[in-house]
Amino acid sequence: MVKCLWVLAGLVLLAGSACAKPPLSLSNIQVGRSLNPDRSVASITSLFKPNETIYVAVQTREAGSGAVGVRWMFGTQVIDQPTKQVSYDGAASTEFHLQHSGGFPPGDYSVEIFLDGKAVGKRAFKVGEL
């Protein structure tokens, strides 16, 4: 009976690991003004007006799961650092956005991308008058 329980426990562990998705893999980073229905950026740009919402789409290839995070920066100052737990069955986009009700001060900004806590890319953009 004990031997059967060990075999059963081994089969459950094996089945669980076979269903686990691999880690996420970055394919692209998009920054812009609006989103498509698939959460990719519709209007890619690196220059924004102070009152616009700024979107970033972290695009990953193939199936995978893990934590997607971004670090929004104004110069050397961290503005926000959200993270989302995701699981995808194929290539996908994870969306983050930044808003400021009073408008962003003009200047140089950036967004750094993290997959499972590891930095994998960065995009710079500016806020100013167009």
SULQUIUR-V714436 format. One record per residue. N is the residue number from 1. SS is DSSP state (H for helix, E for strand, - for the rest). PSI is psi in degrees with one decimal (NA if undefined). D_FIRST is the distance of its C-alpha to the first C-alpha in Angstrom with 1 decimal. Layout:
{{N;SS;PSI;D_FIRST} {N;SS;PSI;D_FIRST}}
//
This chain:
{{1;-;-44.7;0.0} {2;H;-40.5;3.8} {3;H;-39.6;5.4} {4;H;-37.9;5.2} {5;H;-40.6;6.4} {6;H;-40.9;8.9} {7;H;-44.1;10.0} {8;H;-43.9;10.6} {9;H;-39.9;12.4} {10;H;-40.5;14.4} {11;H;-38.2;15.5} {12;H;-44.0;16.7} {13;H;-42.3;18.6} {14;H;-43.3;20.1} {15;H;-39.8;21.2} {16;H;-41.6;22.7} {17;H;-28.4;24.7} {18;H;-27.8;25.9} {19;H;-14.1;27.4} {20;-;139.5;29.1} {21;-;149.7;32.8} {22;-;168.8;34.8} {23;E;158.7;37.3} {24;-;152.4;40.7} {25;-;124.5;43.7} {26;E;135.3;47.3} {27;E;-31.9;49.7} {28;E;156.9;52.7} {29;E;125.9;54.2} {30;E;136.7;56.7} {31;E;136.4;59.1} {32;E;-167.0;61.4} {33;-;-22.5;62.8} {34;-;168.7;60.7} {35;E;150.8;57.4} {36;-;166.3;56.6} {37;-;-26.4;54.0} {38;-;10.9;51.4} {39;-;10.6;52.0} {40;-;162.6;54.0} {41;E;130.7;57.4} {42;-;-35.9;60.2} {43;-;86.6;63.2} {44;E;132.9;62.6} {45;-;166.7;65.0} {46;-;11.3;65.4} {47;E;125.1;68.3} {48;E;151.0;67.9} {49;-;155.0;70.3} {50;-;-29.1;69.6} {51;-;4.4;68.5} {52;-;154.0;66.1} {53;-;137.2;62.3} {54;E;124.5;60.8} {55;E;145.4;57.7} {56;E;135.9;55.4} {57;E;119.9;52.9} {58;E;109.7;50.2} {59;E;128.8;49.3} {60;E;151.9;46.0} {61;-;146.7;45.2} {62;-;-179.0;42.2} {63;-;149.7;38.9} {64;E;168.4;37.7} {65;E;157.0;36.9} {66;E;-164.1;38.0} {67;E;127.2;40.8} {68;E;125.4;44.4} {69;E;156.8;47.0} {70;E;152.0;50.8} {71;E;107.7;53.3} {72;E;130.4;56.7} {73;E;143.0;59.6} {74;E;103.3;63.3} {75;-;-118.5;64.7} {76;-;4.4;62.6} {77;E;127.3;61.5} {78;E;125.7;58.1} {79;E;-46.4;58.5} {80;E;155.3;55.0} {81;-;67.2;51.5} {82;-;157.2;49.1} {83;E;143.8;45.7} {84;E;135.1;43.6} {85;E;126.7;39.9} {86;E;159.9;39.8} {87;E;119.7;37.6} {88;E;147.1;39.5} {89;-;-0.3;38.7} {90;-;-167.9;41.8} {91;-;142.2;45.1} {92;E;167.2;46.1} {93;E;134.8;48.5} {94;E;124.7;47.8} {95;E;139.9;50.9} {96;E;153.1;52.3} {97;E;159.9;55.8} {98;E;129.4;58.3} {99;-;152.7;61.0} {100;-;113.6;63.7} {101;-;-30.7;65.6} {102;-;-0.2;68.6} {103;-;145.1;68.5} {104;-;140.7;67.4} {105;-;143.3;69.9} {106;-;146.4;71.3} {107;E;-169.4;69.9} {108;E;131.7;67.2} {109;E;166.7;63.6} {110;E;162.6;60.3} {111;E;124.2;56.7} {112;E;139.5;54.0} {113;E;139.0;50.7} {114;E;135.2;47.3} {115;E;118.7;44.0} {116;-;41.8;41.0} {117;-;-4.6;43.6} {118;E;127.9;45.3} {119;E;129.2;49.0} {120;E;-4.6;49.5} {121;E;168.6;53.0} {122;E;146.4;56.0} {123;E;135.6;58.9} {124;E;149.1;62.3} {125;E;165.8;64.4} {126;E;150.6;67.6} {127;E;130.4;68.8} {128;-;-173.8;72.5} {129;-;135.9;75.1} {130;-;NA;75.0}}
//
